[in-house]
Amino acid sequence: MRRNNVTKKHYVLAFVGLMLAAPLASKNHLPSEKVFPKRSNIYKKGWIDLNKNGKKDVYEDPTQEIQKRINDLIGRMTIEEKAGQLVTHYGYKKVMGDSIPTEKWKNSVLQHSVANIDEHLKGEYNPGGKLTGTWPKTVGQLPMNVPTKPNANMEPQKYHSVANKGLLYCFGHGLSYTSFAYSDLAIDSIQTQTGRVNVTCKVTNTGSVAGDEVVQLYINDVVSSTTTYEKNLRGFERIHLQPGETQSVTFAIKPDDLILIDRDHRRVVEAGEFRVMVGASYEDIRLNGSFYVRADAIPEGTQPQKTEKIMHDTDQR
């Protein structure tokens, strides 16, 4: 079946070509460590410069008729971009089944795409996602480990160190049209005998629009027999808050959250201080506190049982 002299094969081949060309293009255009080009602000007054050409195109103009915006958007798309849209929105099963998009696809899917642009522009949709990875500033910082052990990311160089370059975006980083304040950190058992502790804090939406926040709990074993991570993610909770609304968030810490691997490769909970950190990302810590595990809290024979392999373990161990 043909439509406008373009068959399903053309779309699929173009899509595959795009996927193959993308890694090559990115590899050949890696920026130099010493060159940081100035980023242009795509957010203009009343519109978003999505293609960064400095002009308000028809599809970027919220005051234009929706059909004009759709036609302008389609006219600017390359065959590769259309193939990507075809597979992403229309469904790869229909594409591979030789079902060419209909007018309904053009008028509904692309209409939603244009509507999404306006929702972001007007703040009607407030993103609340957080990064699950860490982005260094330059390739010279790789490998950049997060979570990290003390000074693991330090690499002294002639005029600086890798560590003091900082991160471009850290683990847990995210953007929002509103802002959140953290307060009233409470730990129900400062001296624990069981290794079970409840940590509670309050989060307030201090902005003017509703939004989602992902509250993150990190723990650090302050003094340990073996080196442990500076921050271990031990809980997170996504909450939705209206402007001015405050909500309490509680994390239940259990002995498994306090485990370390000792020099004999045993999973143990050692006595001592554990630092609690609550915040919006790995680097954006808002609240700090501590609790202590007593030396006689978790006696020998009642340590948490191993449930998965440790590195270099064997089944006979």
Secondary structure, DSSP 8 states (H G I E B T S, - for coil): --BTTB-HHHHHHHHHHHHHHHHHHHHHT---TT--------EETTEE-TT-SSS--GGG-TTS-HHHHHHHHHHH--HHHHHHHIIIII-HHHHHTT----HHHHHHHHHHHHHHHHHHHHTSS------SS-EESSGGG-S--SS--TTTT--B-SS-BSGGG-EEE-TT----SS-EEEEEEEES-SEESSS-EEEEEEEEE-SSS-EEEEEEEEEEESS-SS---S-EEEEEEEEEE-TT-EEEEEEEE-GGGG-EE-TTS-EE--SEEEEEEEESSSS-EEEEEEEEE-TTSS-TT-S----S--TT--TT-
